[in-house]
Amino acid sequence: MHHSHHLEIYEKLREKLDKAPVGMPKTVSGVEKEILGVLFSKEEAKIALQMPFIPFTAEQLAEKTGKSLDYIERILNEMAKKGTVWKGERKGRVEYRLFPTVVGLFEMQFLPGPRNEEMQRKLAPLFWKYHREGFLHELGDRNHAVMRALPERDTISEKTEILPYEDAVRLVKDRDYHAVGYCACRIISKFHGEGCRHSLENCLHFGSLAKYMVEHGYARKITADEAIAILKHANREGLVHTTERSQGPISTICNCCSDCCAFFKAVHEAKHPKTIAHSSYIASVDLGKCLACGICMLRCPMKAVRVKINREPATIDAEKCLGCGVCVPTCPVEAIELVLREEKPEIPDHRTYIQQLLADRGKDLSALL
């Protein structure tokens, strides 16, 4: 009896979290409730049910719940420490908001890297299972992509204009606060005995989200120039920059590998080919220079390049190409670069983007309040 009651509060919390733009779908095994049991005490889960996904003050929550301000402040600060509630200052007052699954509950415990290993060991197998049983569909099975590929700036042809919302350098420099943490997806894979050999500390965050992460020990503060250097290094390494599919200001740039990243797994394993929106660019091969060596084919995270090794030049599948630029930096003869596509994708403003993600799941903005 006690056990079922205990799970009931986590089922209610799951329903609550499922109202966010990227939700928390139910699975047959109920593994998602185990995840919530690790992240939230029962008391915290109860209070979380009353929290909006948009910023609120402790006073507002105390009034809503009928609890004392002292109690609410204590529990909110505890949850901010535990990485389940964002805390920051806006207009001179302290505000909070409940983290959704993405960006939030899924990454937070992995961002600190090795120093949070005990928690990661508990969560990694649960997340692995949850990805498989439901979450990959939540990410990929929709009309509007959650993420978009952000082209590596130095891989764009000199003859091509760089659009402001696709200029990673400008997007980074537009933000006043920068932080880097460790990649959740690669750490989860590593604990599962799979994983890859890519570097881990290249999950970038900006603005008030980054500030929260640094102040609570979840990420490391860096400069804008360091963030840009991390992007360049990630591109050489074969990682894809991805960011929110809105014009910005953006709060996150991931550097994803095609074997561990949940978004790429949604493409390749869960078979949702449009999980990550392509950029306004496409890889273009100079047929006169190409040696047909096949390096670009091996590097492409979408299997969008075809090369008959040492025969005819590389060809690009426009449907699959993300326009990320991973193929560019290691071409021995500089025969490949990004050029503008004929048809540019629609990149909406932030509010429209959130509305689209909610609409894909039959939800609306009122669910966030």
Summary of the structure (lengths in Angstrom):
residues: 369
radius of gyration: 21.2
end to end distance: 32.7
largest distance: 74.2
contacts: 1210
relative contact order: 0.13
helix: 43%
strand: 15%
